[in-house]
Amino acid sequence: LWVASRNIVYGLIVIIAIVLAFMIMFRMKISPQVVISIQSAIPKILIALILVTFSYAIAGLLVDLMYVVTGIISLTVASVGGGIFINDPTAIFRFMTTGFIGINGQIGVSVGIFGVLIFYLFIFTISIFLALFASGGGVLGNLATLGIMGNVVSLMSIIALVIMTLIVLFATFKIWWMLIRTFAQILLLTIAAPFQIAFGAIIPGMGFGSWLKSMAANLAVFPITGLFLILSFVFLMISTQYSIPASTSLSWWQLLYIIPGGVGMANTLASNTGWPPLLGSSNSMLGLIFVGASVMVLTLIPKVAEIIKGAMSGRPFAFGSAIGEAWGPVRGLYGSTLGPQVDAVRKYGGEIGAQQFYRSVNSRVNPENRDTAFSRGLPQWFKDYIRRASGQDRTQR
């Protein structure tokens, strides 16, 4: 396909060159500005011709540079790691390029991005379970001492576990689709490189510079995605180190050590006490916090392409929107319940907010609908309070 594009561009350049040559030879009477434009376009056409000829080789060079950057990242992570099975940059490089999961780059299998994400979901479920139940009872065990309120908070924690699992599943498919889309864009950029470079000699804003930036931005997605995946696993490892005490006989959690590049970094970060402030000091709570940090890093990955392109164009990073988009499935669940009604009360406040709330749920709580499941589930004092707060009692009197 690239050869066909190159040949078409060659034909167009030949036609344009012949037209310009005849215009110059016959000294066609045109304005001085056009003469200057034609004369200045000739060197651009020659340069574009050279770049079109070597555009495929330039694209290959950029791909090789991507692997060089990946190797540099692997060496850096290995030097920081220094953990069991993880101080081999070759294993890290294979993880970032083929999704290799194994020991020391020798025993294991290359599962690709989808296999890595499935493995992440498996380890994530184990890590959050340990944070909730391990380490002397975990978070739920500590909350049980609060009595009834502790039971309520425990139930909310279990619901949060389900929601976070849905978020991880949603992010998994988004990451997979983002990498496929980026690969397709690289192929299209390579095929269309002769046209974009050639048109740059005539049309401002196109040309070799814009093509090079687009190509580099798309290629940078792959090493950055691999780095973010390593960071996600690192935070999961830190979570297990806090959730399972050193005296615990459980040793299966060392399964996490097969992820290249993470254990040494996890050991270094977990050794720093007193962090993070105000978010809890118990081991179980810190384990839960680092699970949340791992999920937040994972939700940033689908926005890697936009973040890189924004950095190259000077736009601010889209960190907040990346985290917000991960809550898409939760918004649907929120909107199907009383979420909009609660938003109305929060937005308007006071009597107006209560009236908005009353109008939304009146059909469910009025006496005529007492046979509905929703109406039976609400206490009478709540129904009376809604009517009083919305002014319906005054209207009826």
Secondary structure, DSSP 4 states (H G I P E B T S, - for coil): -HHHHHHHHHHHHHHHHHHHHHHHHTT----HHHHHHHHHHHHHHHHHHHHHHTHHHHHHHHHHHHHHHHHHHHHHHHHHH--TTT--HHHHHHHHHH-EEEETTTEEEE-HHHHHHHHHHHHHHHHHHHHHHHHHHHHHHHHGGGTHHHHHHHHHHHHHHHHHHHHHHHHHHHHHHHHHHHHHHHHHHHHHHHHHHHHTTTSTT-SHHHHHHHHHHHHTHHHHHHHHHHHHHHHHHHHHHHHS-TT----GGGGGGGSTT-HHHHHHHHT--S-STTS--SHHHHHHHHHHHHHHHHHHGGGHHHHHHHHHHTPPP-HHHHHHHTTHHHHHHHHTTTHHHHHHHHHH-HHHHHHHHHHHHHHHHSGGGTTSHHHHTS-HHHHHHHHHHHTHHHHH-
